[in-house]
Amino acid sequence: MFEDIRLLDGPFDPQEIIQATADSTMSKGGVANFTGYVSSSGDVEALELSHYEPLTLPGMEDLARAARDRFDITAITIVHRLGRMVPGDPIVCVAAASRHRRDAINAVDFAMDHLKSAAWFWKRELRGGTWHWIEPRGADHSDLARWKSE
Amino acid sequence: MTVTILFLGPLRDAAGEESRAVPAPLDWTGLIGAVGTDIAQQLADDRVNIACGGRVLADKTSLQAKDGDEVALLPPVSGG
């Protein structure tokens, strides 16, 4: 079982991370991945992400474990940025390898929904020279509820 | 003999500082008294969590922080 769970203070290359996940297992059938980038919509000039260290990484490791228990995967990668970013910068990359397409895709979907609603991150955006905190989205919670009834 | 209160995310702006040292031990009533009216009101919100010694409390009013503990005030997360 390959696992790559990291918080990064600086820029990263999602393609390298996805490739490393794919290369980690000879028995792979497929690799699914999702990369989130900082969006410039709403005239966002910069995004800053803070966290609470004693909870964040253990939370991401628990999430990887939950994905492993739930899906038939051979590798899982969750890499998340911290600090200040500008539009176009990768902010999160999740990848999963499996012999079965559905498990790889679902593991990525599951990890993203849980990261978005349950991870200990706080974001603020720089717009028109002023920082604004981002409120939680209701949709993040309904996304999470998808996995509870199954 | 102190407990460190840590303000996370938007609560940091409200507090005007990253952290505050208060005398140990510290319970829920003591915390409410130590953070000022504005933050005390926000702590009443169910969506605001408290971690003590690196663990999120299931019931934040059960807080019992002792000397050397870090009490983190965790506002609702913005999402990853």
gemmi code that builds the backbone of each chain (N, CA, C; Angstrom):
import gemmi

chains = {
    "A": [
        ("MET", (0.851, -1.209, 0.000), (0.000, 0.000, 0.000), (0.876, 1.244, 0.000)),
        ("PHE", (0.669, 2.091, -0.985), (1.428, 3.338, -1.087), (0.581, 4.489, -0.561)),
        ("GLU", (1.205, 5.330, 0.292), (0.498, 6.486, 0.826), (1.401, 7.699, 0.778)),
        ("ASP", (0.894, 8.811, 0.285), (1.661, 10.057, 0.257), (0.744, 11.166, 0.771)),
        ("ILE", (0.858, 11.482, 2.068), (-0.031, 12.452, 2.705), (0.841, 13.612, 3.180)),
        ("ARG", (0.643, 14.779, 2.584), (1.552, 15.890, 2.892), (0.852, 17.240, 2.922)),
        ("LEU", (1.404, 18.133, 3.752), (1.042, 19.555, 3.730), (2.283, 20.297, 3.244)),
        ("LEU", (2.101, 21.193, 2.291), (3.245, 21.880, 1.702), (3.139, 23.387, 1.852)),
        ("ASP", (4.268, 24.009, 2.207), (4.309, 25.470, 2.330), (4.582, 26.154, 0.992)),
        ("GLY", (5.094, 25.397, 0.025), (5.469, 25.999, -1.256), (4.785, 25.315, -2.428)),
        ("PRO", (4.976, 25.834, -3.645), (4.321, 25.307, -4.847), (4.671, 23.838, -5.108)),
        ("PHE", (3.767, 23.120, -5.755), (4.050, 21.738, -6.137), (3.547, 21.477, -7.549)),
        ("ASP", (4.055, 20.379, -8.136), (3.665, 19.995, -9.494), (2.715, 18.796, -9.398)),
        ("PRO", (1.424, 19.000, -9.666), (0.456, 17.893, -9.530), (0.810, 16.700, -10.416)),
        ("GLN", (1.364, 16.968, -11.603), (1.672, 15.849, -12.513), (2.700, 14.896, -11.913)),
        ("GLU", (3.686, 15.469, -11.210), (4.710, 14.631, -10.568), (4.081, 13.743, -9.496)),
        ("ILE", (3.145, 14.335, -8.747), (2.505, 13.610, -7.648), (1.626, 12.480, -8.180)),
        ("ILE", (0.889, 12.761, -9.247), (0.022, 11.756, -9.863), (0.877, 10.630, -10.451)),
        ("GLN", (1.975, 11.023, -11.106), (2.864, 10.034, -11.714), (3.470, 9.115, -10.651)),
        ("ALA", (3.869, 9.726, -9.518), (4.465, 8.931, -8.429), (3.447, 7.946, -7.868)),
        ("THR", (2.192, 8.374, -7.788), (1.134, 7.484, -7.292), (0.931, 6.327, -8.269)),
        ("ALA", (0.933, 6.644, -9.553), (0.746, 5.607, -10.577), (1.911, 4.632, -10.587)),
        ("ASP", (3.117, 5.167, -10.435), (4.316, 4.323, -10.508), (4.494, 3.456, -9.269)),
        ("SER", (3.758, 3.784, -8.183), (3.991, 3.120, -6.902), (3.502, 1.681, -6.887)),
        ("THR", (2.669, 1.303, -7.806), (2.091, -0.038, -7.758), (2.133, -0.710, -9.128)),
        ("MET", (2.683, -1.896, -9.144), (2.768, -2.646, -10.397), (1.409, -3.248, -10.754)),
        ("SER", (0.555, -3.394, -9.733), (-0.716, -4.076, -9.976), (-1.823, -3.103, -10.355)),
        ("LYS", (-1.453, -1.860, -10.612), (-2.487, -0.860, -10.901), (-3.286, -1.239, -12.145)),
        ("GLY", (-4.571, -0.904, -12.081), (-5.400, -1.019, -13.271), (-5.667, 0.374, -13.777)),
        ("GLY", (-5.820, 1.301, -12.809), (-6.067, 2.688, -13.188), (-5.720, 3.632, -12.062)),
        ("VAL", (-5.511, 4.886, -12.425), (-5.256, 5.929, -11.437), (-6.224, 7.074, -11.703)),
        ("ALA", (-6.978, 7.468, -10.676), (-7.871, 8.627, -10.787), (-7.258, 9.757, -9.981)),
        ("ASN", (-7.526, 10.977, -10.397), (-6.981, 12.099, -9.637), (-7.847, 13.331, -9.783)),
        ("PHE", (-7.717, 14.205, -8.781), (-8.365, 15.511, -8.830), (-7.342, 16.543, -8.360)),
        ("THR", (-7.232, 17.639, -9.112), (-6.380, 18.744, -8.684), (-7.224, 20.002, -8.604)),
        ("GLY", (-7.177, 20.691, -7.476), (-7.864, 21.972, -7.326), (-6.857, 23.097, -7.472)),
        ("TYR", (-7.269, 24.152, -8.180), (-6.407, 25.315, -8.384), (-7.080, 26.550, -7.794)),
        ("VAL", (-6.284, 27.524, -7.420), (-6.837, 28.793, -6.957), (-7.507, 29.479, -8.144)),
        ("SER", (-8.778, 29.859, -7.942), (-9.541, 30.487, -9.011), (-9.423, 32.009, -8.916)),
        ("SER", (-9.505, 32.659, -10.087), (-9.430, 34.124, -10.087), (-10.822, 34.752, -10.111)),
        ("SER", (-11.880, 33.892, -10.054), (-13.234, 34.441, -10.140), (-13.516, 35.330, -8.935)),
        ("GLY", (-14.300, 36.367, -9.120), (-14.565, 37.326, -8.059), (-13.388, 38.267, -7.833)),
        ("ASP", (-12.524, 38.399, -8.861), (-11.356, 39.294, -8.786), (-10.449, 38.977, -7.603)),
        ("VAL", (-10.284, 37.686, -7.358), (-9.376, 37.271, -6.281), (-7.931, 37.506, -6.711)),
        ("GLU", (-7.196, 38.217, -5.860), (-5.793, 38.502, -6.163), (-4.866, 37.493, -5.496)),
        ("ALA", (-5.277, 37.008, -4.334), (-4.459, 36.025, -3.615), (-5.346, 35.254, -2.648)),
        ("LEU", (-4.887, 34.070, -2.285), (-5.607, 33.224, -1.343), (-4.614, 32.792, -0.268)),
        ("GLU", (-5.048, 32.840, 0.992), (-4.163, 32.408, 2.065), (-4.860, 31.338, 2.891)),
        ("LEU", (-4.148, 30.255, 3.105), (-4.727, 29.122, 3.806), (-3.967, 28.886, 5.103)),
        ("SER", (-4.692, 28.923, 6.229), (-4.054, 28.615, 7.504), (-4.674, 27.342, 8.061)),
        ("HIS", (-4.030, 26.764, 9.063), (-4.530, 25.497, 9.606), (-4.128, 25.375, 11.064)),
        ("TYR", (-4.554, 24.282, 11.709), (-4.125, 24.005, 13.071), (-3.337, 22.706, 13.037)),
        ("GLU", (-2.025, 22.844, 13.101), (-1.121, 21.733, 12.811), (-1.398, 20.436, 13.586)),
        ("PRO", (-1.666, 20.492, 14.892), (-1.876, 19.228, 15.613), (-3.070, 18.422, 15.097)),
        ("LEU", (-3.983, 19.070, 14.375), (-5.162, 18.347, 13.878), (-5.101, 18.049, 12.382)),
        ("THR", (-4.457, 18.913, 11.612), (-4.590, 18.833, 10.158), (-4.010, 17.554, 9.555)),
        ("LEU", (-2.716, 17.321, 9.815), (-2.093, 16.152, 9.191), (-2.673, 14.837, 9.730)),
        ("PRO", (-2.849, 14.699, 11.060), (-3.515, 13.473, 11.549), (-4.902, 13.281, 10.921)),
        ("GLY", (-5.622, 14.377, 10.696), (-6.942, 14.288, 10.055), (-6.841, 13.763, 8.632)),
        ("MET", (-5.829, 14.240, 7.909), (-5.627, 13.765, 6.529), (-5.208, 12.296, 6.522)),
        ("GLU", (-4.412, 11.883, 7.514), (-3.999, 10.475, 7.594), (-5.199, 9.579, 7.933)),
        ("ASP", (-6.065, 10.051, 8.824), (-7.291, 9.302, 9.136), (-8.164, 9.140, 7.898)),
        ("LEU", (-8.227, 10.213, 7.108), (-9.039, 10.200, 5.889), (-8.486, 9.186, 4.884)),
        ("ALA", (-7.163, 9.144, 4.755), (-6.546, 8.170, 3.842), (-6.866, 6.751, 4.307)),
        ("ARG", (-6.832, 6.548, 5.626), (-7.129, 5.229, 6.190), (-8.582, 4.853, 5.913)),
        ("ALA", (-9.486, 5.824, 6.077), (-10.907, 5.563, 5.819), (-11.132, 5.208, 4.351)),
        ("ALA", (-10.424, 5.876, 3.461), (-10.561, 5.590, 2.020), (-10.044, 4.188, 1.705)),
        ("ARG", (-8.929, 3.815, 2.363), (-8.346, 2.481, 2.166), (-9.292, 1.396, 2.646)),
        ("ASP", (-9.947, 1.644, 3.798), (-10.868, 0.659, 4.361), (-12.107, 0.495, 3.492)),
        ("ARG", (-12.505, 1.581, 2.861), (-13.782, 1.605, 2.164), (-13.674, 1.149, 0.705)),
        ("PHE", (-12.525, 1.428, 0.091), (-12.371, 1.135, -1.336), (-11.197, 0.194, -1.555)),
        ("ASP", (-11.277, -0.548, -2.649), (-10.226, -1.502, -2.993), (-9.131, -0.765, -3.774)),
        ("ILE", (-8.267, -0.044, -3.021), (-7.234, 0.753, -3.683), (-5.841, 0.263, -3.292)),
        ("THR", (-4.887, 0.529, -4.163), (-3.506, 0.105, -3.898), (-2.601, 1.292, -3.583)),
        ("ALA", (-3.091, 2.493, -3.815), (-2.302, 3.692, -3.491), (-3.242, 4.866, -3.275)),
        ("ILE", (-2.851, 5.747, -2.339), (-3.621, 6.977, -2.148), (-2.674, 8.131, -1.807)),
        ("THR", (-2.956, 9.259, -2.431), (-2.140, 10.449, -2.252), (-3.044, 11.631, -1.947)),
        ("ILE", (-2.721, 12.363, -0.876), (-3.452, 13.593, -0.564), (-2.395, 14.653, -0.245)),
        ("VAL", (-2.282, 15.634, -1.119), (-1.302, 16.701, -0.926), (-2.049, 18.028, -0.892)),
        ("HIS", (-1.808, 18.825, 0.142), (-2.539, 20.093, 0.299), (-1.575, 21.230, 0.579)),
        ("ARG", (-1.798, 22.361, -0.065), (-0.987, 23.557, 0.153), (-1.437, 24.316, 1.390)),
        ("LEU", (-0.503, 25.072, 1.951), (-0.771, 26.040, 3.012), (-0.153, 27.363, 2.574)),
        ("GLY", (-0.472, 28.425, 3.283), (0.184, 29.706, 3.021), (-0.473, 30.493, 1.904)),
        ("ARG", (0.294, 31.405, 1.330), (-0.262, 32.333, 0.344), (-0.065, 31.828, -1.081)),
        ("MET", (-1.166, 31.889, -1.847), (-1.143, 31.436, -3.241), (-1.782, 32.488, -4.129)),
        ("VAL", (-1.539, 32.378, -5.435), (-2.183, 33.284, -6.390), (-2.989, 32.445, -7.375)),
        ("PRO", (-3.967, 33.069, -8.073), (-4.781, 32.310, -9.031), (-3.911, 31.515, -9.998)),
        ("GLY", (-4.314, 30.274, -10.206), (-3.562, 29.382, -11.081), (-2.667, 28.422, -10.310)),
        ("ASP", (-2.387, 28.712, -9.043), (-1.554, 27.804, -8.236), (-2.358, 26.561, -7.848)),
        ("PRO", (-1.763, 25.371, -7.930), (-2.440, 24.183, -7.402), (-2.564, 24.300, -5.888)),
        ("ILE", (-3.727, 23.915, -5.359), (-3.951, 24.005, -3.917), (-4.103, 22.615, -3.296)),
        ("VAL", (-4.683, 21.684, -4.047), (-4.863, 20.327, -3.526), (-4.750, 19.329, -4.676)),
        ("CYS", (-4.162, 18.168, -4.350), (-4.105, 17.091, -5.339), (-4.373, 15.774, -4.620)),
        ("VAL", (-5.377, 15.051, -5.109), (-5.718, 13.735, -4.560), (-5.632, 12.728, -5.696)),
        ("ALA", (-4.986, 11.602, -5.443), (-4.896, 10.556, -6.463), (-5.054, 9.192, -5.800)),
        ("ALA", (-5.653, 8.271, -6.513), (-5.812, 6.911, -5.985), (-5.624, 5.915, -7.115)),
        ("ALA", (-4.947, 4.800, -6.815), (-4.747, 3.732, -7.793), (-5.518, 2.502, -7.353)),
        ("SER", (-6.059, 1.792, -8.325), (-6.815, 0.581, -8.030), (-6.825, -0.330, -9.254)),
        ("ARG", (-7.101, -1.605, -9.017), (-7.294, -2.509, -10.152), (-8.632, -2.241, -10.818)),
        ("HIS", (-9.520, -1.535, -10.072), (-10.861, -1.289, -10.596), (-11.115, 0.202, -10.734)),
        ("ARG", (-11.593, 0.593, -11.875), (-11.849, 1.997, -12.167), (-12.708, 2.665, -11.091)),
        ("ARG", (-13.826, 2.013, -10.744), (-14.801, 2.623, -9.846), (-14.207, 2.921, -8.471)),
        ("ASP", (-13.397, 2.004, -7.959), (-12.791, 2.224, -6.636), (-11.838, 3.418, -6.655)),
        ("ALA", (-11.065, 3.547, -7.728), (-10.110, 4.663, -7.811), (-10.867, 5.989, -7.875)),
        ("ILE", (-11.873, 6.054, -8.726), (-12.648, 7.302, -8.893), (-13.379, 7.641, -7.584)),
        ("ASN", (-14.035, 6.645, -6.992), (-14.790, 6.897, -5.761), (-13.894, 7.287, -4.595)),
        ("ALA", (-12.703, 6.700, -4.520), (-11.789, 7.039, -3.420), (-11.380, 8.506, -3.516)),
        ("VAL", (-11.155, 8.986, -4.719), (-10.781, 10.399, -4.919), (-11.958, 11.311, -4.566)),
        ("ASP", (-13.134, 10.939, -5.029), (-14.355, 11.719, -4.762), (-14.619, 11.797, -3.248)),
        ("PHE", (-14.514, 10.647, -2.590), (-14.704, 10.529, -1.138), (-13.698, 11.407, -0.388)),
        ("ALA", (-12.435, 11.320, -0.775), (-11.392, 12.087, -0.083), (-11.609, 13.584, -0.285)),
        ("MET", (-11.993, 14.005, -1.479), (-12.214, 15.438, -1.726), (-13.405, 15.961, -0.925)),
        ("ASP", (-14.504, 15.213, -0.900), (-15.680, 15.664, -0.139), (-15.344, 15.812, 1.340)),
        ("HIS", (-14.579, 14.879, 1.880), (-14.250, 14.939, 3.304), (-13.228, 16.035, 3.600)),
        ("LEU", (-12.283, 16.220, 2.692), (-11.304, 17.297, 2.873), (-11.996, 18.649, 2.894)),
        ("LYS", (-12.932, 18.840, 1.986), (-13.572, 20.146, 1.836), (-14.441, 20.509, 3.033)),
        ("SER", (-15.025, 19.512, 3.667), (-15.957, 19.851, 4.737), (-15.431, 19.569, 6.137)),
        ("ALA", (-14.404, 18.725, 6.231), (-14.002, 18.308, 7.574), (-12.564, 18.651, 7.935)),
        ("ALA", (-11.758, 19.085, 6.974), (-10.356, 19.366, 7.280), (-10.217, 20.731, 7.943)),
        ("TRP", (-9.208, 20.865, 8.790), (-9.054, 22.076, 9.603), (-8.277, 23.146, 8.850)),
        ("PHE", (-8.941, 23.702, 7.819), (-8.337, 24.779, 7.052), (-9.226, 26.016, 7.108)),
        ("TRP", (-8.576, 27.161, 7.199), (-9.305, 28.430, 7.092), (-8.690, 29.227, 5.958)),
        ("LYS", (-9.591, 29.777, 5.113), (-9.119, 30.487, 3.921), (-9.534, 31.941, 3.976)),
        ("ARG", (-8.655, 32.797, 3.485), (-9.085, 34.159, 3.234), (-8.572, 34.608, 1.882)),
        ("GLU", (-9.346, 35.485, 1.257), (-9.048, 35.953, -0.095), (-8.718, 37.431, -0.074)),
        ("LEU", (-7.773, 37.797, -0.911), (-7.441, 39.207, -1.098), (-8.210, 39.715, -2.321)),
        ("ARG", (-9.140, 40.631, -2.081), (-9.935, 41.229, -3.172), (-9.925, 42.741, -2.977)),
        ("GLY", (-9.552, 43.472, -4.044), (-9.510, 44.932, -3.968), (-8.631, 45.425, -2.826)),
        ("GLY", (-7.568, 44.680, -2.551), (-6.609, 45.103, -1.537), (-7.024, 44.794, -0.102)),
        ("THR", (-8.185, 44.093, 0.073), (-8.646, 43.772, 1.431), (-8.813, 42.256, 1.578)),
        ("TRP", (-8.427, 41.758, 2.751), (-8.585, 40.319, 3.020), (-10.002, 40.022, 3.521)),
        ("HIS", (-10.590, 38.948, 2.973), (-11.931, 38.509, 3.386), (-11.881, 37.035, 3.755)),
        ("TRP", (-12.390, 36.688, 4.938), (-12.477, 35.272, 5.318), (-13.571, 34.590, 4.516)),
        ("ILE", (-13.344, 33.339, 4.147), (-14.336, 32.585, 3.372), (-15.192, 31.761, 4.326)),
        ("GLU", (-16.488, 31.970, 4.232), (-17.443, 31.237, 5.072), (-17.613, 29.821, 4.533)),
        ("PRO", (-18.001, 28.877, 5.410), (-18.254, 27.514, 4.938), (-19.390, 27.505, 3.920)),
        ("ARG", (-19.277, 26.637, 2.941), (-20.332, 26.482, 1.929), (-21.296, 25.389, 2.379)),
        ("GLY", (-22.593, 25.657, 2.235), (-23.591, 24.633, 2.559), (-23.410, 23.391, 1.717)),
        ("ALA", (-22.986, 23.581, 0.465), (-22.825, 22.452, -0.450), (-21.758, 21.475, 0.034)),
        ("ASP", (-20.742, 21.992, 0.760), (-19.707, 21.088, 1.255), (-20.305, 20.064, 2.213)),
        ("HIS", (-21.307, 20.502, 2.989), (-21.919, 19.584, 3.953), (-22.845, 18.591, 3.275)),
        ("SER", (-23.579, 19.044, 2.222), (-24.434, 18.089, 1.517), (-23.578, 17.101, 0.724)),
        ("ASP", (-22.396, 17.558, 0.243), (-21.483, 16.642, -0.447), (-21.059, 15.523, 0.496)),
        ("LEU", (-20.798, 15.904, 1.757), (-20.342, 14.934, 2.750), (-21.446, 13.931, 3.075)),
        ("ALA", (-22.685, 14.413, 3.124), (-23.822, 13.557, 3.464), (-24.007, 12.431, 2.446)),
        ("ARG", (-23.526, 12.632, 1.214), (-23.632, 11.596, 0.172), (-23.057, 10.266, 0.640)),
        ("TRP", (-22.000, 10.319, 1.461), (-21.278, 9.100, 1.832), (-21.844, 8.440, 3.076)),
        ("LYS", (-22.820, 9.065, 3.711), (-23.303, 8.535, 4.988), (-24.392, 7.496, 4.817)),
        ("SER", (-25.190, 7.631, 3.761), (-26.345, 6.743, 3.612), (-25.974, 5.441, 2.904)),
        ("GLU", (-24.747, 5.386, 2.318), (-24.397, 4.203, 1.527), (-23.938, 3.043, 2.392)),
    ],
    "B": [
        ("MET", (2.534, 28.401, 35.555), (1.256, 27.676, 35.604), (0.256, 28.346, 34.656)),
        ("THR", (0.428, 28.119, 33.349), (-0.446, 28.792, 32.393), (-1.018, 27.819, 31.362)),
        ("VAL", (-2.128, 28.276, 30.783), (-2.748, 27.615, 29.638), (-2.658, 28.617, 28.490)),
        ("THR", (-2.331, 28.125, 27.299), (-2.270, 29.006, 26.139), (-3.549, 28.878, 25.322)),
        ("ILE", (-4.237, 29.997, 25.136), (-5.431, 29.996, 24.274), (-4.986, 30.431, 22.890)),
        ("LEU", (-5.316, 29.606, 21.875), (-4.892, 29.874, 20.507), (-6.118, 30.249, 19.662)),
        ("PHE", (-6.025, 31.361, 18.954), (-7.150, 31.827, 18.125), (-6.871, 31.472, 16.662)),
        ("LEU", (-7.764, 30.712, 16.061), (-7.551, 30.266, 14.683), (-8.465, 30.992, 13.704)),
        ("GLY", (-8.019, 31.094, 12.455), (-8.835, 31.661, 11.385), (-9.370, 33.031, 11.753)),
        ("PRO", (-10.650, 33.291, 11.437), (-11.226, 34.617, 11.686), (-11.224, 35.016, 13.162)),
        ("LEU", (-11.163, 34.041, 14.075), (-11.137, 34.387, 15.505), (-9.852, 35.137, 15.872)),
        ("ARG", (-8.806, 34.942, 15.047), (-7.540, 35.644, 15.286), (-7.730, 37.149, 15.091)),
        ("ASP", (-8.485, 37.498, 14.051), (-8.771, 38.929, 13.816), (-9.597, 39.500, 14.958)),
        ("ALA", (-10.591, 38.711, 15.398), (-11.478, 39.179, 16.469), (-10.697, 39.373, 17.776)),
        ("ALA", (-9.712, 38.488, 17.998), (-8.934, 38.561, 19.236), (-7.848, 39.632, 19.156)),
        ("GLY", (-7.393, 39.918, 17.925), (-6.318, 40.890, 17.751), (-4.956, 40.333, 18.119)),
        ("GLU", (-4.889, 39.024, 18.346), (-3.610, 38.370, 18.647), (-3.724, 36.879, 18.336)),
        ("GLU", (-2.569, 36.240, 18.184), (-2.560, 34.812, 17.844), (-2.885, 33.945, 19.047)),
        ("SER", (-2.384, 34.354, 20.189), (-2.576, 33.517, 21.384), (-2.536, 34.387, 22.630)),
        ("ARG", (-3.005, 33.810, 23.714), (-3.058, 34.521, 24.985), (-2.778, 33.514, 26.102)),
        ("ALA", (-1.896, 33.883, 27.017), (-1.592, 33.000, 28.144), (-2.468, 33.395, 29.331)),
        ("VAL", (-3.134, 32.401, 29.904), (-3.999, 32.656, 31.062), (-3.619, 31.668, 32.170)),
        ("PRO", (-3.964, 31.986, 33.409), (-3.596, 31.084, 34.503), (-4.273, 29.716, 34.393)),
        ("ALA", (-3.528, 28.666, 34.737), (-4.079, 27.300, 34.786), (-4.611, 27.042, 36.199)),
        ("PRO", (-5.562, 26.130, 36.362), (-6.298, 25.416, 35.309), (-7.382, 26.308, 34.686)),
        ("LEU", (-7.937, 25.806, 33.571), (-8.943, 26.600, 32.850), (-10.114, 25.699, 32.465)),
        ("ASP", (-11.305, 26.055, 32.905), (-12.498, 25.303, 32.474), (-13.324, 26.201, 31.543)),
        ("TRP", (-14.499, 25.711, 31.133), (-15.339, 26.416, 30.166), (-15.708, 27.821, 30.668)),
        ("THR", (-16.106, 27.905, 31.928), (-16.496, 29.200, 32.490), (-15.301, 30.161, 32.502)),
        ("GLY", (-14.148, 29.613, 32.854), (-12.936, 30.423, 32.871), (-12.569, 30.916, 31.479)),
        ("LEU", (-12.750, 30.030, 30.494), (-12.446, 30.384, 29.101), (-13.334, 31.529, 28.635)),
        ("ILE", (-14.647, 31.387, 28.879), (-15.612, 32.410, 28.473), (-15.229, 33.763, 29.090)),
        ("GLY", (-14.771, 33.715, 30.337), (-14.383, 34.949, 31.014), (-13.085, 35.534, 30.487)),
        ("ALA", (-12.231, 34.660, 29.899), (-10.883, 35.107, 29.520), (-10.810, 35.690, 28.106)),
        ("VAL", (-11.826, 35.411, 27.265), (-11.681, 35.765, 25.847), (-12.404, 37.050, 25.436)),
        ("GLY", (-13.187, 37.636, 26.327), (-13.914, 38.854, 25.955), (-15.287, 38.533, 25.386)),
        ("THR", (-16.168, 39.529, 25.435), (-17.579, 39.317, 25.089), (-17.779, 38.833, 23.654)),
        ("ASP", (-17.096, 39.478, 22.704), (-17.281, 39.172, 21.282), (-16.968, 37.701, 20.994)),
        ("ILE", (-15.798, 37.246, 21.432), (-15.404, 35.856, 21.170), (-16.243, 34.893, 22.004)),
        ("ALA", (-16.598, 35.279, 23.216), (-17.456, 34.427, 24.056), (-18.773, 34.133, 23.334)),
        ("GLN", (-19.323, 35.144, 22.672), (-20.574, 34.939, 21.921), (-20.371, 33.957, 20.770)),
        ("GLN", (-19.242, 34.081, 20.081), (-18.959, 33.169, 18.963), (-18.749, 31.742, 19.453)),
        ("LEU", (-18.174, 31.599, 20.645), (-17.944, 30.254, 21.197), (-19.255, 29.521, 21.489)),
        ("ALA", (-20.322, 30.284, 21.680), (-21.619, 29.668, 21.962), (-22.178, 28.954, 20.725)),
        ("ASP", (-21.680, 29.327, 19.532), (-22.120, 28.715, 18.272), (-21.673, 27.241, 18.246)),
        ("ASP", (-22.627, 26.352, 17.923), (-22.324, 24.911, 17.862), (-21.222, 24.580, 16.858)),
        ("ARG", (-21.088, 25.423, 15.838), (-20.117, 25.131, 14.782), (-18.689, 25.499, 15.181)),
        ("VAL", (-18.553, 26.173, 16.316), (-17.215, 26.511, 16.806), (-16.748, 25.414, 17.762)),
        ("ASN", (-15.618, 24.792, 17.416), (-15.081, 23.699, 18.223), (-13.904, 24.154, 19.070)),
        ("ILE", (-13.596, 23.343, 20.066), (-12.445, 23.607, 20.923), (-11.592, 22.343, 20.986)),
        ("ALA", (-10.284, 22.526, 20.802), (-9.352, 21.414, 20.991), (-8.504, 21.712, 22.209)),
        ("CYS", (-8.246, 20.664, 22.994), (-7.374, 20.810, 24.162), (-6.304, 19.720, 24.080)),
        ("GLY", (-5.043, 20.128, 24.135), (-3.962, 19.155, 24.020), (-3.999, 18.403, 22.694)),
        ("GLY", (-4.434, 19.058, 21.622), (-4.422, 18.451, 20.293), (-5.611, 17.547, 19.987)),
        ("ARG", (-6.625, 17.534, 20.857), (-7.822, 16.711, 20.601), (-9.071, 17.590, 20.654)),
        ("VAL", (-9.948, 17.390, 19.661), (-11.194, 18.151, 19.623), (-12.135, 17.590, 20.688)),
        ("LEU", (-12.711, 18.467, 21.485), (-13.620, 18.028, 22.550), (-15.011, 17.748, 21.976)),
        ("ALA", (-15.568, 16.589, 22.331), (-16.926, 16.258, 21.889), (-17.919, 17.230, 22.545)),
        ("ASP", (-17.649, 17.572, 23.791), (-18.482, 18.547, 24.501), (-17.546, 19.646, 25.015)),
        ("LYS", (-17.595, 20.807, 24.352), (-16.599, 21.833, 24.682), (-16.780, 22.392, 26.090)),
        ("THR", (-18.006, 22.279, 26.618), (-18.223, 22.808, 27.975), (-17.561, 21.913, 29.038)),
        ("SER", (-17.047, 20.747, 28.614), (-16.355, 19.854, 29.555), (-14.865, 20.197, 29.659)),
        ("LEU", (-14.458, 21.299, 29.038), (-13.045, 21.705, 29.037), (-12.424, 21.680, 30.442)),
        ("GLN", (-11.268, 21.025, 30.549), (-10.500, 21.008, 31.798), (-9.031, 21.114, 31.406)),
        ("ALA", (-8.574, 22.331, 31.123), (-7.184, 22.495, 30.689), (-6.285, 22.693, 31.902)),
        ("LYS", (-5.127, 22.011, 31.855), (-4.187, 22.143, 32.970), (-2.907, 22.830, 32.499)),
        ("ASP", (-2.012, 23.054, 33.442), (-0.766, 23.757, 33.163), (-0.058, 23.184, 31.920)),
        ("GLY", (0.290, 24.055, 30.993), (1.011, 23.630, 29.793), (0.121, 23.262, 28.618)),
        ("ASP", (-1.172, 23.113, 28.841), (-2.082, 22.754, 27.745), (-2.265, 23.915, 26.772)),
        ("GLU", (-2.525, 23.526, 25.511), (-2.894, 24.509, 24.502), (-4.379, 24.309, 24.199)),
        ("VAL", (-5.145, 25.391, 24.332), (-6.576, 25.338, 24.039), (-6.804, 26.097, 22.735)),
        ("ALA", (-7.173, 25.363, 21.660), (-7.342, 25.994, 20.350), (-8.822, 26.251, 20.090)),
        ("LEU", (-9.148, 27.474, 19.711), (-10.526, 27.831, 19.373), (-10.665, 27.740, 17.855)),
        ("LEU", (-11.550, 26.839, 17.412), (-11.620, 26.466, 15.997), (-12.945, 26.910, 15.381)),
        ("PRO", (-12.957, 28.025, 14.657), (-14.199, 28.457, 14.011), (-14.560, 27.507, 12.864)),
        ("PRO", (-15.757, 27.636, 12.281), (-16.136, 26.746, 11.176), (-15.097, 26.819, 10.057)),
        ("VAL", (-14.732, 25.659, 9.511), (-13.696, 25.638, 8.479), (-14.244, 26.127, 7.142)),
        ("SER", (-13.353, 26.692, 6.324), (-13.770, 27.210, 5.015), (-13.821, 26.114, 3.971)),
        ("GLY", (-13.279, 24.953, 4.293), (-13.221, 23.883, 3.306), (-11.869, 23.835, 2.628)),
        ("GLY", (-11.485, 22.627, 2.214), (-10.144, 22.439, 1.628), (-10.109, 22.881, 0.187)),
    ],
}
model = gemmi.Model(1)
for chain_id, residues in chains.items():
    chain = gemmi.Chain(chain_id)
    for i, (resn, *xyz) in enumerate(residues, 1):
        res = gemmi.Residue()
        res.name, res.seqid = resn, gemmi.SeqId(i, " ")
        for name, pos in zip(("N", "CA", "C"), xyz):
            atom = gemmi.Atom()
            atom.name, atom.element = name, gemmi.Element(name[0])
            atom.pos, atom.b_iso = gemmi.Position(*pos), 0.0
            res.add_atom(atom)
        chain.add_residue(res)
    model.add_chain(chain)
structure = gemmi.Structure()
structure.add_model(model)
structure.setup_entities()
